[in-house]
Amino acid sequence: MNHKCSFSHIVSGQFNKDAIRIAKEVSQNPGKSINPLIITGYWGSGKTLLMKAIGNEYNINFNKDKIGFFYAETFVGDYKKAETENDVIAFRNSHQSHALILIDSIEYIEGIQKAQEEFIQLIDYYIKYQKQVVCTLASLANSSSKTY
């Protein structure tokens, strides 16, 4: 993970101060406060930078623990491959082996039923064992759905 992605490199302002505060809390108390943490915003708004800052801060505080970072597209591709090769158990084990997972652009999982089910099971696993999940989700300007 890029160590230049830290909270000190994020400009805090009126529109992101709460997100930064929550992200810092999650990096200091993983699996206990907000889990999963889903960072939403428009393309290019700094979601991935904030998520990576969480990972880097977590690494400073809990450097013995394993962090997993992957793109949702990779998750889907790896899942499809595991399913084709009848190796879904190994897929699950590899994704459950982290203390913190950072998943970028989860909007790419939408509409892929089995991958979505696997993703939900992964989140349930992390919550059950008080491991932290952080995801980014791009809000599309013309999206008809609302996020609360």
N, C-alpha and C positions, 0 to 999 in steps of 0.2 A: 504494500500500500504506500502511496506517495506521502511522505512525512511532511511535505509542504502544505498538505490539507489539514489545517489545525484551526481551532477556534480563534487564534490570534490573527489568522489571515482572512477572517470573515468580517466584513463591515456590518456593524449592527445599526439598525435604524428602526423607524416606527413600524415597518411592516414585517420585520423578521425577529424582533427582540424576544418575543415569546417562544418562537421556534428554537432560537439559540439557547434560551434558558432551559427549555425542556430537553434539548439534545445534551446539554451539559449534565443535567440530572440523570438522564439515562446512562451516560458514559460513566458516571460515578456510582450509580446504584442499579446495575444491570439486572434485568429480570424481576425487578421489584416494584418499579413505579408505573411506567407505561409500557405495556408489552402486548402486542407488537406496537412499535412506533412506526407510523406511516407518515412520511414527509411528502406533502403534496405541493404542487405549484406548476406554473407554466414552464414550457421548455426553456432552458437557459437561466432559470431563476436561482440556481445554486443548490438544488436539492442533493445532488451527488456530492458536492463539496461538503455540505453539512453532514451527510451520512459518513463520509470518510473521516471527517473531524471527530465524529463519535468513535470510530474505530481506532484512530490514533490516540485519543485521550484514554480510551479503554486500555489500549496497549501499555500506556504509561502506568496506569493504575493497577492493571492485572496482567502484567507481561507474561506470566506463566501460562495463561489460557490461550487457546487456539481461536483465531478469528477466521471466518470464512467470508469471502467477498465474491459475488458472482452476479452476472447479468441475468435477468429473467429469461431472456432468449436462450442463454446457455443452459439454464435449468430445464427448459422445455426440450431442447435438443438432447441433453443428457438423459432425460427421462424417457424420451421416445427410443433412444438407442438402448437403454436398459430394458425397456419393455420388449423390444424386438429380440434382444439377446437373452430374454428370460432371466435378467439379473437385477430386478427391481430391489431386492433385499440389499445388495451391495450398494446400489444407488442411495437407498435410505440411510444405510450405515454411514456412508461418506458424508452425507449432508447433516446427519445428527451428531457428528463427532466434534462439533465446534461449541465453544461457550458463547459465542456471539456470531450471528450471521447478518451480513449486510447484503441486501438484494436490491439491485438497481432496476428500475423501469418495470415494475410488476404489471403494468398495463399490457405487456406482451403475452401474459398468461391467459388473458381474457379470451373466452370462446374455445379453449382447448380443454375439454371436459376432464379427461383423466389427469392431465398435468395440474389443473386447478385442484382436483381432489387430493393429489399428492402434496401440493403446496399447503393446503389447509391442514392435512395431517402433520406436515412438518411444523407448522406454526403451533398446532395443538401440543406436539411433543415438546417444543421449546418452552411453552407456557407451563406445562405440567412439571418440568424439571427446572423451572426458574432460570432458564437461559434466555438471552435477549435476542429479539428479532427486530431489525430496522430495515424498512423498505422505502423506496421512493416510488411515487406514482405521479405521472405527468397529467396535469389537467389540460384538456384541450379547450381552446377558446370557443369552439362551436359545440361543445359537448352539451347534451340535453340533460345529463344526469347531474345531480347535486351531491356534494360532499359536505358532510357536517362533522 
